[in-house]
Amino acid sequence: MSDLRAAVDSYEKQILSDTMARCRFNQKIAAEALGLSYDQIRHALKKHGLN
C-alpha cells in the first residue's frame, strides 16, 4: 500500500510543479487550472515542499 501512496504523491507533486511553472508560479491561476481552491493548492504545495 505504501508503494501506491508514494506513487500517487510523486504524481501529485509533478502535476503541481508543472502547473505552477506553466502559470508562472501564480498560485491563484494554478489553483483555477487544477480545479482547486486557493487554500487547497496552498496546502498541497506545502505538503510537497513546493511553497
TIVO-2410 file (N, C-alpha, C; in nm, 3 decimals):
# residues 51
REC num residu      c1      c2      c3 atome chaine
REC   1      M   0.083  -0.121   0.000     N      A
REC   1      M   0.000   0.000   0.000    CA      A
REC   1      M   0.086   0.126   0.000     C      A
REC   2      S   0.196   0.126   0.072     N      A
REC   2      S   0.280   0.246   0.076    CA      A
REC   2      S   0.341   0.277  -0.060     C      A
REC   3      D   0.363   0.173  -0.143     N      A
REC   3      D   0.414   0.198  -0.278    CA      A
REC   3      D   0.313   0.276  -0.361     C      A
REC   4      L   0.186   0.241  -0.347     N      A
REC   4      L   0.081   0.314  -0.417    CA      A
REC   4      L   0.075   0.458  -0.368     C      A
REC   5      R   0.079   0.476  -0.237     N      A
REC   5      R   0.074   0.609  -0.179    CA      A
REC   5      R   0.193   0.693  -0.227     C      A
REC   6      A   0.311   0.633  -0.232     N      A
REC   6      A   0.430   0.704  -0.278    CA      A
REC   6      A   0.417   0.743  -0.425     C      A
REC   7      A   0.361   0.653  -0.505     N      A
REC   7      A   0.343   0.682  -0.648    CA      A
REC   7      A   0.244   0.795  -0.668     C      A
REC   8      V   0.134   0.794  -0.593     N      A
REC   8      V   0.033   0.899  -0.603    CA      A
REC   8      V   0.092   1.033  -0.559     C      A
REC   9      D   0.167   1.033  -0.449     N      A
REC   9      D   0.230   1.156  -0.402    CA      A
REC   9      D   0.329   1.212  -0.504     C      A
REC  10      S   0.407   1.123  -0.565     N      A
REC  10      S   0.503   1.165  -0.666    CA      A
REC  10      S   0.433   1.226  -0.787     C      A
REC  11      Y   0.324   1.162  -0.830     N      A
REC  11      Y   0.247   1.212  -0.944    CA      A
REC  11      Y   0.184   1.348  -0.912     C      A
REC  12      E   0.129   1.361  -0.792     N      A
REC  12      E   0.068   1.487  -0.750    CA      A
REC  12      E   0.172   1.598  -0.746     C      A
REC  13      K   0.290   1.569  -0.694     N      A
REC  13      K   0.397   1.669  -0.687    CA      A
REC  13      K   0.438   1.714  -0.827     C      A
REC  14      Q   0.448   1.619  -0.920     N      A
REC  14      Q   0.486   1.653  -1.057    CA      A
REC  14      Q   0.381   1.740  -1.124     C      A
REC  15      I   0.254   1.706  -1.105     N      A
REC  15      I   0.145   1.787  -1.162    CA      A
REC  15      I   0.148   1.929  -1.104     C      A
REC  16      L   0.165   1.939  -0.973     N      A
REC  16      L   0.171   2.071  -0.909    CA      A
REC  16      L   0.289   2.152  -0.962     C      A
REC  17      S   0.404   2.089  -0.970     N      A
REC  17      S   0.525   2.158  -1.016    CA      A
REC  17      S   0.509   2.206  -1.160     C      A
REC  18      D   0.460   2.119  -1.248     N      A
REC  18      D   0.439   2.155  -1.389    CA      A
REC  18      D   0.337   2.268  -1.403     C      A
REC  19      T   0.227   2.259  -1.330     N      A
REC  19      T   0.122   2.360  -1.339    CA      A
REC  19      T   0.171   2.494  -1.285     C      A
REC  20      M   0.244   2.491  -1.175     N      A
REC  20      M   0.296   2.617  -1.120    CA      A
REC  20      M   0.390   2.684  -1.220     C      A
REC  21      A   0.475   2.607  -1.283     N      A
REC  21      A   0.568   2.664  -1.382    CA      A
REC  21      A   0.490   2.721  -1.501     C      A
REC  22      R   0.389   2.645  -1.548     N      A
REC  22      R   0.309   2.691  -1.663    CA      A
REC  22      R   0.233   2.819  -1.630     C      A
REC  23      C   0.193   2.834  -1.504     N      A
REC  23      C   0.117   2.952  -1.461    CA      A
REC  23      C   0.207   3.061  -1.403     C      A
REC  24      R   0.336   3.050  -1.431     N      A
REC  24      R   0.435   3.148  -1.386    CA      A
REC  24      R   0.431   3.166  -1.235     C      A
REC  25      F   0.410   3.055  -1.164     N      A
REC  25      F   0.414   3.049  -1.018    CA      A
REC  25      F   0.308   3.135  -0.951     C      A
REC  26      N   0.200   3.163  -1.024     N      A
REC  26      N   0.085   3.234  -0.968    CA      A
REC  26      N  -0.009   3.128  -0.909     C      A
REC  27      Q  -0.017   3.124  -0.777     N      A
REC  27      Q  -0.094   3.020  -0.710    CA      A
REC  27      Q  -0.243   3.028  -0.741     C      A
REC  28      K  -0.297   3.146  -0.753     N      A
REC  28      K  -0.439   3.160  -0.782    CA      A
REC  28      K  -0.473   3.103  -0.919     C      A
REC  29      I  -0.394   3.136  -1.018     N      A
REC  29      I  -0.418   3.087  -1.154    CA      A
REC  29      I  -0.396   2.936  -1.161     C      A
REC  30      A  -0.293   2.887  -1.093     N      A
REC  30      A  -0.267   2.742  -1.091    CA      A
REC  30      A  -0.381   2.667  -1.024     C      A
REC  31      A  -0.434   2.723  -0.917     N      A
REC  31      A  -0.547   2.659  -0.848    CA      A
REC  31      A  -0.666   2.649  -0.942     C      A
REC  32      E  -0.695   2.756  -1.014     N      A
REC  32      E  -0.807   2.755  -1.108    CA      A
REC  32      E  -0.783   2.652  -1.219     C      A
REC  33      A  -0.660   2.642  -1.268     N      A
REC  33      A  -0.627   2.548  -1.375    CA      A
REC  33      A  -0.647   2.403  -1.330     C      A
REC  34      L  -0.624   2.378  -1.201     N      A
REC  34      L  -0.637   2.242  -1.147    CA      A
REC  34      L  -0.774   2.215  -1.085     C      A
REC  35      G  -0.860   2.315  -1.083     N      A
REC  35      G  -0.992   2.297  -1.023    CA      A
REC  35      G  -0.988   2.289  -0.872     C      A
REC  36      L  -0.891   2.357  -0.812     N      A
REC  36      L  -0.876   2.359  -0.667    CA      A
REC  36      L  -0.906   2.497  -0.613     C      A
REC  37      S  -0.936   2.504  -0.485     N      A
REC  37      S  -0.947   2.634  -0.421    CA      A
REC  37      S  -0.806   2.684  -0.389     C      A
REC  38      Y  -0.796   2.811  -0.359     N      A
REC  38      Y  -0.667   2.868  -0.323    CA      A
REC  38      Y  -0.610   2.799  -0.199     C      A
REC  39      D  -0.694   2.772  -0.101     N      A
REC  39      D  -0.649   2.704   0.021    CA      A
REC  39      D  -0.601   2.562  -0.009     C      A
REC  40      Q  -0.670   2.493  -0.098     N      A
REC  40      Q  -0.631   2.356  -0.133    CA      A
REC  40      Q  -0.494   2.352  -0.201     C      A
REC  41      I  -0.469   2.445  -0.291     N      A
REC  41      I  -0.339   2.443  -0.359    CA      A
REC  41      I  -0.227   2.482  -0.262     C      A
REC  42      R  -0.257   2.576  -0.173     N      A
REC  42      R  -0.155   2.615  -0.074    CA      A
REC  42      R  -0.118   2.496   0.014     C      A
REC  43      H  -0.218   2.421   0.056     N      A
REC  43      H  -0.194   2.302   0.138    CA      A
REC  43      H  -0.111   2.199   0.060     C      A
REC  44      A  -0.147   2.174  -0.065     N      A
REC  44      A  -0.077   2.075  -0.147    CA      A
REC  44      A   0.068   2.118  -0.172     C      A
REC  45      L   0.089   2.246  -0.199     N      A
REC  45      L   0.225   2.295  -0.221    CA      A
REC  45      L   0.311   2.278  -0.095     C      A
REC  46      K   0.253   2.310   0.019     N      A
REC  46      K   0.324   2.295   0.146    CA      A
REC  46      K   0.356   2.147   0.172     C      A
REC  47      K   0.258   2.060   0.146     N      A
REC  47      K   0.274   1.917   0.168    CA      A
REC  47      K   0.393   1.862   0.089     C      A
REC  48      H   0.411   1.913  -0.032     N      A
REC  48      H   0.517   1.863  -0.120    CA      A
REC  48      H   0.643   1.950  -0.118     C      A
REC  49      G   0.649   2.049  -0.031     N      A
REC  49      G   0.766   2.133  -0.019    CA      A
REC  49      G   0.790   2.222  -0.140     C      A
REC  50      L   0.681   2.263  -0.204     N      A
REC  50      L   0.691   2.346  -0.325    CA      A
REC  50      L   0.654   2.492  -0.300     C      A
REC  51      N   0.638   2.529  -0.175     N      A
REC  51      N   0.594   2.665  -0.145    CA      A
REC  51      N   0.706   2.764  -0.150     C      A
***
